[in-house]
């Protein structure tokens, strides 16, 4: 339902924004220069995730407005509070990849697929009856796939900031970097 409320904005905002900012016509081509952005990402999820993303614009003169991106994020490892002698820990990872489109030379709309992985490692607290044996660890992986949508803005010649929403982590995504 939330996605349906964003649909009119996504469909009509690019043309309105282009007219408002006086973008060049399609015949003369946009003034988008090819570049690569490297950003530091922060996912404002329950447990914060930090990551990096690389986002090049397209170097093909036939598709100067298009680009793509790929990123990976990880969270802190946490210990589970289990009764003695059990042990456990949780690790979190996130990944994203997709396409971007230049609405105007300095403003890009991006969207794509994302995933969130939560790994749980734990023991039962039962030791095997043998010498030099340790506890048996069990691993559970919980994958959650989703999508994301956001805007990336080029500030000046070398700064990039971005903001979006990631449905896999169910959180906002903030990016800052260099291009």
N, C-alpha and C positions, 0 to 999 in steps of 0.2 A: 504494500500500500504506500509506503514511503517513497518507493521508486516512482510510482505513478504521479505523485505530486511534483517530482523533479522533472518529469518528462517534458512539459511545456517549456520550462526554462532551458533545457538542453536543446530542444528543437529550434526555439526562436531567439535565444539570447545571442548566438554567434552573429547572425545577420544584423540584429539591432545594434550590437556592440561595434561591429565593423562600420556601420553607417555613422554611428555616433562619433567614432574616433577618426573618421575620414580615411578609411583604408583605401589603398589603390584598387583599381578595377582588376578583374580576373585577366583581361587581355594583356595588361602591362605586367602582371605577375606581382606577387607579394614581395615585400622587402625583407623576407626572412632569410637571414644568413645561417648557413650550416654551423652548428656548434655541438659540443658535448658538455653536459652538465653532470657534475658529481655532487651528490647531496648527502647530508646526514639526516636521517629520518627518526622521528619520535612517534611511537604509537601510544596514544593515551588510553591504553587498555587497563584492565584490572591490575595486572602486573606490567609495568611499563616495559616496552620493547624498544631497543635502539638498533638502527641498521644503516646501511648505505645503499644508494641507488645510482646507477649510471643511466643517463637519458640523452642519447644523441638525436639530433634532428636529422632528417634525411638529406643525403648528399647528392641524390639523383635530381637533376634539374627538372625532370618531368613531374616530380612529387615534392616540391620544396616546402610545403606546409606540414608534411607528415614526419613523424618521428616515432621512436619506440623507447621503452625503458625496461629495466630489470633490476630488482632489488632483493636484499635478504636482510632479515633482522633477527635478533636473539634477545632473550631476557635473562635475568639472573637465575641461577640454580637455587632452588629452595629445598630445605629439609622438611620432610613430613613429620608431624608429631604422632608417632605410633607408640603403642605400649612396648616396654622392654621385653624381650631382646630384639624386637623387629626394628628394621631400619628402612628408610625411604627417602627419595628425593624426586623433584620435578624439574624438568627443563622445558623451555618454550622457544619456538622458532616461528618465523613468518617469512613468506616469500611473495613476490608480486612481479607481474610482467604484463605489458600491454602496449597500446598505441597512444600517441599524442597528436593533436592537431592544432596548428597555430591559428587562433581566431584573428589576432593582429600580430605584428612582428614580436611583441614583447609578452603576449599572453597566450598560454597554451592550455587547452582542455585535454585531460588525460583520463583514460579508463582502461580497465583490463581485469584480469583474473588474479586472485590472491588465495593463499592458503595459510592456515594456522595449525601448527603441530604442537601438541602437548604430550611430552614423554614422561611417563611415571615409572620409576625404578623402585622396587621394594622387595623385602625378604619376608618370609613367613615366620622367622625366628626359630625355625627347626633346623638343627645342625645334623648333618649325616654322621653316622657312627663309623668314622674312619679317622686315621691319623692324617694330619696335614690337610684336612678338609675345611672349607669355609662355608658360609651360608649360601644358599641358592637364591640368586637374584632373578626376579621376574620383571619383564618389561612390557608395558602397555603403551600403545601409541594411539592418540586420538587426532585424526585429521579433520579439519573443517575447511571446506572450500567456499569461496565467496567471490565477490566482485568489489571493485573500488572505482570511485569517480572523484575528480578534483581539478583544481586549477594550479598552474605553475606560472609564475610571473618573473620575467627577467628584469632585474633592477640595474639599470646602467649597463656597463660593458661586461662585468664579471660576476655579479651577484645574482642568485636565483633563490626565490622562496616559493613554497607550495603549501597548499592546504587541501585536504580531501577527507573522504569518509571511506573506511574499509569495512565491508560487511562480514568478512571472515573473522576479524578480531572484534567486530562490533564497537569500533572506536574511531575517533578522529585521528588523522595522520598529518603531522606537521613536518615540513622539509625545509632545510636551508643549505645552501652550497655555493659552489663556484662553477663558472662555465668558461 
